[in-house]
Amino acid sequence: MAEHYIQQLFADRLGGASFGKDTAIYKFEKIKRAKAAAKAAHPEVELIDMGVGEPDDRAHDEIVAVLAKEAAKRENRFYADNGITEFKEAAARYLHEVFGVTDIDPVTEINHAIGSKPALAMLPSVFINPGDVTIMPVPNYPVMGTHTKFLGGEVFTLPLTKENDFLPRLDQIPKDICKRAKLLYLNYPNNPTGASATEAFFEEVIAFAKRHEIIVVHDSAYNALMFDGHKPLSFLSVAGAKEVGVEIFSLSKAYNMTGWRMAFVAGNPLVVKGFANVKDHNDSGQFIAIQKAAAYALDHPQITEEIAKKYSRRHDLLVATLQESGFAVQKPKGSFYLYSPAPVAVEGGPTFANAEEFSQWLITEKQISTVPWDDAGAYVRWSVTFEGDGVEREKEVIAEIRRRLQSSTFRFS
């Protein structure tokens, strides 16, 4: 049977005429299939999913109430285009109250986005021409790299290693890459490592960006989820940051508003202006009622502080349990991720060539799901966003993880 003519029309960026014919099974699809198989093989055993990268709870009642009130108003039915003033001003207040950023103009230096993912996807369209370079760490959230490649650009990756506290080594970037680079993408607290940046590191980044005339894009999706006395640190709070880049703030993780799709880009006015121009050709703005509910959320950062307390409590339990089983882990300063080296073997059992093999075994044999990363060493990401309402339920889940892990002895080298 002849192929449909549409098969020949796919863009080269998607693989051209070979689009859809790749038989490789990607990481998250392998996880999905392994979980389904484990549930089918052991229906009597609860599969504990520690791989979910989004909050396990919904938005707080007061935020939902504002949405309901505003959604009922006739005047909120119109397109929002590049955002309403009320949300931008709330974003500026939020940056001041939570991060100490005092010099942001809500009119020219803030623009809303329908989630941080679209913002990351659109920014390369503002700057990348064929042959230009985006620098980004690995492991990472790949969206910006994907769109750089779509536009004919190149991606240069920097490994995040434990030896450098999971911060990229900017001094390892070749001179030729520095000359062609336009964007440097960062994300702290980091997904998947859970690592946090320091003011000294951001100062190094700013100096690097100025020296090589590169734009910094800092993804702050987890920035306000800090605990144990560690204060949220904004890239924009460091002197000179606004001269070289922007920061993207999301309400998804900080306010349990994942499906609401609300974020904002803040910082350098030229970058914000360019983003707003590209965005204007991609969407007509988020529903005004959602923007108003988000403005309420930003004016109440104590909501995030309460959410962070839950993640901190769960981290305490999980870290202690993994350490008892031989995993070399330390509690992060923020985020809901815990990054651990994968074992190389189980005594009397299988060996693991990489983190993916261990993760698959963990699902199959222990009914515990994690996310493997083999980009810069063999690691697995545990997320404390597992389903479980209340302290006692959290203790039960972690106790069950302890019981399952301690029935095996892991070897790490």
N, C-alpha and C positions, 0 to 999 in steps of 0.2 A: 504493500500500500504506500502510495507516494506521500511524502510529508506535506503538511499544510504549508502554504506559501508564507504564513506568518512566522514559521520557524526560521526562515531565512532573513527576517527583518529585525531581529533583536540587535540592540546596540552592542558594539564590541565591549563596552564596559561591563556588560552582563554575560559576556562569553559568545556573543554573536549567534551563529547558527547552532552552536553547541549548548545554548542555554537550556537548562533543565535536564540535560543528559548526564550530568556528573553523578556517579554512583557512590561517591564518598559520603559517609555518614558523619555529620559534624557533632561536636562535643555535646551540645545541649540535646540534640536528638538522641544520641546514645544514652544520655542520662534518662531521658523520657522513656525510652524503650526498656531500659534496665529496671526502672521503677515499676512499670506496668507488669513486667515479667515477675518481679519479686512479689508484687501484690497477688498475682495469679497463683504463684507457687506457695505462698504462705498467707492466705486470706485471714487467718486467725491472728496474725502478727501485725501490729501497727507499724507502718513505715514512717520513720521520723525524718522529716524533710528539713535538713539544715542548709539547704542550697538556695533558698528563696531570697532574691535580692530586692525585696520590697517589704514595706511594713505589714505586720500581721493583723493590724487593727484599723478601724475606720477613722475618719476625721472626727474631731470632738463635736459634741452636740451644739455648742454655741456657733461654730463655723457653719454647720449644716443649717442651723436656724436662720443665719444671715442669708445663705443661699436661697432658702425657701421664700423668705420675705422679698428678696430682690428679684427672684425669678417671676414673682407674681405681678411685678410692676410693668405696666405697658411700655414705659419709656426705655426699658432695658432690652427691648427686642431687637434693636438695630445692630448693624455691624460695628465692631469696635476698632477695626483697622489696626493701628499701631498702639492701641491701649488708651485707657482713660486716665485722666489726671489724678484721680483719687488713688488709684493703685500705684502710680509712679511716686507720688508723695509718700505713701505708706512705705514703699520700698526704701526711699531715702531715709525715713525715720528709723526703719529697721536697721539699716547699715550703721546709723549713728548709735543707736541704743545697744545693739548686740556686739558690734565690732569696733566702735569708736571712729568710724569713717565720717568725717565732718565736711568734706569739700565736694560733695556730689550734687550736681544740678539735676533735679528730677525731670526737667524738660529736655535737656540735650544729652544727658549722660546716663539715662535709664530707658530701657524699652522692654516691654513684656514679651514673652514668648509662650507658645502653646506647649509648654514642657521644655526641659533643658535639652532633650535629644534633638528636637527640630532646630534649636539654636546652634548646637554643635554641628548639625548637618548643613546648615545654611552658611555658616561663617566662611568655609573655604570658597564658596561662590563669590564672596566679597573680594578675595585676595588672590586666589590661586589661578595661575595660568599654566599651560603645559610646560613642564620642566621645572616648575617651582617645587619647593620642598616644605613639607610639614614634619616637624620633629615631635616625636611623642614617645613616652615610656612604654615598656612592655614588662609585665602584663598590663592591659588597659581596657578601657571601654572603646571599641574600635570605630565608632561612627565617623569621627572627623577624618581618620585615616582613609576610610572607605570613600568618602566624598572627595578627598584630595585626589585619590586615584581616578575616580569618575571623571574628574576635570583634566586629567592628563598630567597631574602632578606626581611627585614621588613622596614616599614616607620613609624617614630615617628613624630607627627605633633605638632607644636607650634602655638597657636592662635595669630593672629595679632589684637590687640584691640586699640581703641582710647585712653584708659587710658595710654598706653605705646607708644603713637605716632605711632602706627602700626609697631613697632619694636618687634621682638620676645624676650621673656624673657629667656635667656640662663640659668639662675639660677633655672629654673623650670624643667630642664631636669634631670630625675633620674640617679643616679650613674650607675646603670646597663646598661642603654641606652648609657651613655657616654663611657662605657668600650667596647661596641660592635659596636659603631658607626664608620663609615669610612668617610662618606660624610655629609657635612652641606651645604644645598642649600639656597642661598639668592638671592633677586632680588630687586634692588633699582636704580632709582625710581621704585616703586612697581606697579605691575599689580595684583589685581585691585584697590588697595587703593590710588594710586597716591603719597604715602608717600615717603620721601627721607631719606636716611641714613645720619649720621653725622660721622665726623672723630673719635669722642670719641666712637661711637658704633662700628666702624670697629676695633678700638684698643681693645675693649672688645672681639670682635670676634676672633682676632688674638691670644690674650692671652688664650682664651678658647680652640682654636684649638691646640695650642702648649701644653697646660696642658693635654689634652686628646688625643693627637696625631690623630687629625681628619683633613681631607682635606676640605677646603672651596671652593665651586663653586659659584661664584657671577655672576649672569646673568645681564648684563648691556645693555639690549636691548633699554632702554629709557634714558640712562645715559647722553647723550649730549643734550637732549631736555629740557633745563633749561631756566628760564626766571626771570624777575624782579630783576636782579642783582645777582641771585644765580648762583654760579659757578659749573660746572660739577665736581663731586667727584668720582674718581676711587678708588676701593678697593686697587689696586696695588700701588697707590700713598702714602699709609699709611705704615710706617716703619714696616717691618716684614711680610708683606702680601705675598710676593713671596715665603717665607719659608713654608707657609702653604697651598697655593692654587693657583687657576687660576681665571681669569675673562673672560667672553664670551662677545664679542662685535658684534653687528649685524648692518648691513647697512639697514635693512628693514625699521625701523622706522625713523632713523636719516636722511636717504637720500631718502625716498619714493621708496625704491628698494625692496619691499616685495617679488615680484615674481622672482626677480633675484637670490635669494638664496645665499647670501654671508655673511659670518661671520668669526670671528677668535677667537681662544683660546689663551690666553697669560698668562704667569706667571711661576710657578714652572716648571723647565725643566724636572723633572721626570714625572710629571702629563702630560705635553705636549707630551713627548715622548710616554707615554702609550696611550694617545688619538690618536696620529698619527699612532701607530701600529694597534689599533682597527679600525680606520678609513680606513686604507689601505686595510682591509679585507671587507669593506662595500661599498666603492665607489672608483672611479678612478679620483676624483678631479673635481672641477668646470671648465667649459669651460674657457680657457685661456683668451679669449676676455673679458669675464665678469670680471675676476680677474683684468685685466688691467684697465677696466672702473672703477672698485671699488677702485683701487689704486689712480686713478685720484680724485675720490670722497674724499677719506681720506686725500688727500693733499689739499683739499678745504673745511675745516670745516665751513667756512662762509655760505655754502649752508645750513647746519643744523641750523645755527643761524637764518637764514631767515625763515626757516620752523617753528622754535620754536616761532617766533614772531606771526605767525598766530595762533598757539595754545594758546598762552598767551592772545591774543585779544579775542578769542572765550571763553576762560575760564572766562574772566572778565564779558562778557555778560551773560554767563550761571549761574555763581555764583550769580550775582545780581538777576536774574530771580527766581532761586530756593529759595533764601533767602526771597524774597517777598512772596513766596507761603508757607513759614514756614519751609523749609528744613534747617537743621543745617549743613551748608557746608562752607568750607574755600577753597580758591584757593590754589592748590598745588604749590610746588616750581618747578615742572617739570612734564614731561609726558603729554599725552593727556587724562588722566583719572581723573574723579571726582567721589568720593565715598561718598554716602549719606545714612544716616539711612532711612530705609523705614518707612512710616507712618503705624500706627496700624489700622486706620479707616478713612473713609470719613464721615463727619458730614451728617446725614440723609441718609447715604448709607452703603456700605458693610464694614465689618471688615476684617483685613488681619492677618492671623496666622503667616505669614512669608514674606520674601521679594519676593519669587516666586509668591505668590498670588497677591501681589501688582503689580509686573511687568506684570503679565498676564492681570490684570484689566487695567493697563495703556495702554497696546496695544489695548485692546478691546474697551475701552471707550474713550480714548484720542488719539488713533493712534500715540502713542509715544513709541518707543521700547528702552528698557534698558536691562542690564544683571543683574539678581539677584544673590546675594551671601548670603547664610545662614550658612556658616561654622563657623563664630565667631561673631554671632549677625546678625540681619536682615538688610542688606544693598543692595543698587543697584548701579551699576557702569554706569555712564554716560561717553560717549566718545565724544570729540569735533572733531571727524573726520567725521562728517556728511557731506553729499554732499552739496556743495554750493560754487560757485566760486566768490570771491570778497567780499569786506567789506559790501556792501549794501545787498547782498544776505544773508550773515551771520546774519545781523541785522534782516532781514525779518524772517529767520528761528527761531531765538531766540524769536522774538516778537510773533510769532505764538505759540511757546511753552508756553510763558507767558499767552497768551489768553486762551489756552486750560486748563492749570493748574488752573488759577484763577477762572474758572467757578466752582471749587470745593473747599471746605475747608477741609484741612487734619488735622488729630489728630495724634500726635506722642507719646503720653503716656497716 
